[in-house]
Amino acid sequence: MPELVSTNEVRTFTIVNEVNDHDAATVRDENGSTYHVTSYDDEALRDYLATHRAGEQVRMDIERAGVRANVWQVSALYPGIESHA
């Protein structure tokens, strides 16, 4: 079973690269750190994130997925979505 380490806080992330054909996306948090999302707690989280485009923001919690560096799993999404025009 993969190790899951929660960020322990809801943060706002900007979509850098949208969800691709392999279900992966790249997001950046408010302090400039970049995360590669490769998995989701459930299909609904993946589907929701896939509706967002580069530059849009989502509020979510992510957890480290496995032992590989900088690979993350979306564990929850929260209201308060913002987008850049």
Sine and cosine of phi, psi and omega as CSV:
sin_phi,cos_phi,sin_psi,cos_psi,sin_omega,cos_omega
0.00,0.00,0.73,-0.68,-0.04,-1.00
-0.93,0.37,0.51,-0.86,0.07,-1.00
-0.96,0.28,0.72,-0.69,0.04,-1.00
-0.86,-0.52,0.88,-0.47,0.02,-1.00
-0.88,-0.47,0.92,-0.38,-0.06,-1.00
-0.96,0.27,0.51,-0.86,0.15,-0.99
-0.96,0.28,-0.21,0.98,0.06,-1.00
0.88,0.48,0.36,0.93,0.05,-1.00
-0.32,-0.95,0.51,-0.86,0.09,-1.00
-0.98,0.18,0.79,-0.61,0.02,-1.00
-0.77,-0.64,0.34,-0.94,0.07,-1.00
-0.99,-0.10,0.78,-0.63,0.00,-1.00
-0.87,-0.50,0.61,-0.79,0.11,-0.99
-0.99,-0.16,0.73,-0.68,0.04,-1.00
-0.95,0.32,0.83,-0.56,0.06,-1.00
-0.99,-0.12,-0.80,0.60,0.09,-1.00
-0.83,-0.56,0.81,-0.59,-0.05,-1.00
-0.91,0.42,0.30,-0.96,0.07,-1.00
-0.83,0.56,0.79,-0.62,-0.04,-1.00
-0.98,-0.22,-0.15,-0.99,-0.04,-1.00
-0.90,0.43,-0.28,0.96,0.02,-1.00
-0.98,-0.19,0.21,0.98,0.02,-1.00
0.93,0.37,0.31,0.95,0.00,-1.00
-0.98,-0.18,0.51,-0.86,0.05,-1.00
-0.58,-0.81,0.36,-0.93,0.09,-1.00
-0.89,-0.46,0.75,-0.66,0.00,-1.00
-0.76,-0.65,0.40,-0.92,0.03,-1.00
-0.81,-0.58,0.72,-0.69,0.02,-1.00
-1.00,0.03,0.01,-1.00,-0.11,-0.99
-0.89,0.46,-0.42,0.91,-0.01,-1.00
-1.00,-0.07,0.08,1.00,0.07,-1.00
0.99,-0.11,-0.06,1.00,0.03,-1.00
-0.95,0.32,0.63,-0.77,-0.02,-1.00
-0.95,-0.30,0.65,-0.76,-0.04,-1.00
-0.76,-0.65,0.63,-0.78,0.06,-1.00
-0.97,-0.24,0.95,-0.30,0.00,-1.00
-1.00,0.09,0.81,-0.58,-0.04,-1.00
-0.82,-0.57,-0.15,0.99,0.00,-1.00
-0.47,-0.88,0.19,-0.98,-0.13,-0.99
-0.62,-0.79,0.55,-0.84,0.05,-1.00
-0.87,0.49,-0.53,0.85,0.08,-1.00
-0.42,-0.91,0.23,-0.97,-0.06,-1.00
-0.87,0.49,-0.54,0.84,-0.02,-1.00
-0.89,0.46,-0.60,0.80,0.03,-1.00
-0.91,0.40,-0.67,0.74,0.02,-1.00
-0.89,0.46,-0.73,0.68,-0.02,-1.00
-0.88,0.48,-0.66,0.75,-0.01,-1.00
-0.91,0.42,-0.73,0.68,0.00,-1.00
-0.90,0.44,-0.55,0.83,-0.02,-1.00
-0.92,0.39,-0.29,0.96,0.02,-1.00
-0.99,0.15,-0.12,0.99,-0.04,-1.00
-0.99,-0.16,0.56,-0.83,-0.06,-1.00
-0.95,-0.31,0.27,-0.96,0.03,-1.00
-0.80,0.60,0.71,-0.70,-0.01,-1.00
0.99,-0.12,-0.37,0.93,0.04,-1.00
-0.98,0.19,0.36,-0.93,-0.03,-1.00
-0.90,-0.44,0.54,-0.84,0.08,-1.00
-0.70,-0.71,0.53,-0.85,0.09,-1.00
-0.98,-0.20,0.82,-0.57,-0.06,-1.00
-0.37,-0.93,0.18,-0.98,0.13,-0.99
-0.91,-0.42,0.68,-0.74,0.05,-1.00
-0.83,-0.56,0.41,-0.91,0.00,-1.00
-0.76,-0.65,0.54,-0.84,0.07,-1.00
-0.89,0.45,0.71,-0.70,-0.01,-1.00
-0.93,-0.37,0.96,-0.27,0.03,-1.00
0.98,0.18,-0.29,-0.96,-0.10,-0.99
-0.97,-0.24,-0.13,0.99,0.03,-1.00
-0.93,0.36,0.56,-0.83,-0.01,-1.00
-0.92,0.38,0.67,-0.74,0.14,-0.99
0.83,0.56,0.64,0.77,0.12,-0.99
-0.89,-0.45,0.83,-0.56,-0.19,-0.98
-0.79,-0.61,0.40,-0.92,0.02,-1.00
-0.85,-0.53,0.72,-0.69,0.07,-1.00
-0.98,0.21,0.83,-0.56,-0.01,-1.00
-0.96,-0.29,-0.33,0.94,0.00,-1.00
-0.26,-0.97,0.53,-0.85,0.12,-0.99
-0.87,-0.49,0.50,-0.87,-0.08,-1.00
-0.75,-0.66,0.42,-0.91,0.04,-1.00
-0.91,0.41,0.25,-0.97,0.03,-1.00
0.96,-0.27,0.54,0.84,-0.03,-1.00
-0.94,0.35,0.68,-0.73,0.08,-1.00
-0.84,-0.54,0.38,-0.93,0.08,-1.00
-0.67,-0.74,0.41,-0.91,0.05,-1.00
-0.99,-0.14,0.70,-0.71,0.01,-1.00
-1.00,0.09,0.00,0.00,0.00,0.00
